[in-house]
C-alpha cells in the first residue's frame, strides 16, 4: 500500500547554525564507519590546523592520531574532542586551558559552551558561510531555526543584520550573554544553560549506564539557584540542557521550592525523562524540546546503556498518551543538527527503534513544522511502512 503525503517546511528549534556554518568546509567523517579509512582520509589533510567533525569511534589508537597533520577532532555528539600534539602546539595560543584539559571529560562538560563557541572562531565565519548554510537548511526542508549558542557580538550582528534574521532566533549561554553589548543582548531570545553532559563520555546525568556510573551534574543546587535567579531577574526565557533524568529532577526541586518567576522554561533533550518527572514538569509549565533523531541512540549506545534504558529513551508515547504533553503546544521537536533535515526527522519520528518512541505524522507535523504551507512543502510516500521518495518544494519569496 502506497500513501502520498505533503507537509509544511520545518522549524528546527534546536540547532547550532553558526557552528555548523563555520564548519561546512571542514572534513566530516560521520558517514564513514571504517576506522582505517577515516584515518587515511584525515592523513590527506594539509599541514595546518585542521578541524574534523563527526568522529564516531569510541576506541582509537594514539599512534594513528599522532601520525595525522595538526588536528582537532570533534566527536559526533560534540561532547568529546581529540587534539594531537601538532594540533596542541597551535591551539595552545588560542585557549591553553582547553588544550590542557581536552581529556578531562568533567572539565569539557563544564566549559562546553566556551568550546562550542571557540571552534567556529578558529575556523572563521563569514556572511557567505551563513547564506550558504541557510540554503542548505532550505534544501533539507528547514525554513526556520533556533541557534542555541550565539558565538559572540560579531556573530549576533552577522545574523541579525543578515538575510535570514527573521528565520533564526538566537540563544546564548550565560557567559556569552554577559559578554554581549547591551544592544545585542536585546536580540537574544533567551539563555541556554547546561545541567549535564552527553551519553558518549557517560556525563549525561542518568542512572542507566551498564558501568554503574550515573553521569555528571554540572551545577550544585546553590549554583543552579543563582543562575535561575539571574535569568528570572533578566526576565528572559531559558532553555535547559538535560539529557538525563537527574538534571531535570534537580531543576524541579529548585523550581518547586522557590517559585522563581521565569517567563518560559524549556528543557532540551529530556531523553530519559520518567513518567513521575514528566508529571512534575507538566505541572511546572515546562516545555519539552526533544529530538526524534536521538531515538537512534538506542541503537548507538547498545552495551553502554542497560537494555531497559535503551527502551526508555525518548518516551514519546508515555509523554503524550499518559502525561498529556501535546506536540505544538508544550512539546516541540528539533534535530540539534545531528543530523538536521527532514529525512532524518521523518524516519526517526515514524520508524524509530522502539514502539514507545513512535510519533504519528500528525504529532510530528504539529511539533516540528511551521504553521502553513505558503513557504513551501515537503512531499513523500510511505510504502509498506517505509518512508521514501522525499521531495522538498521551496516557494520562499
Ligand atoms: Zn545542542
Boltz pocket constraint, residues with backbone or C-beta under 6 A from the ligand:
constraints:
  - pocket:
      binder: B
      contacts: [[A, 14], [A, 15], [A, 16], [A, 148], [A, 336]]
      max_distance: 6.0
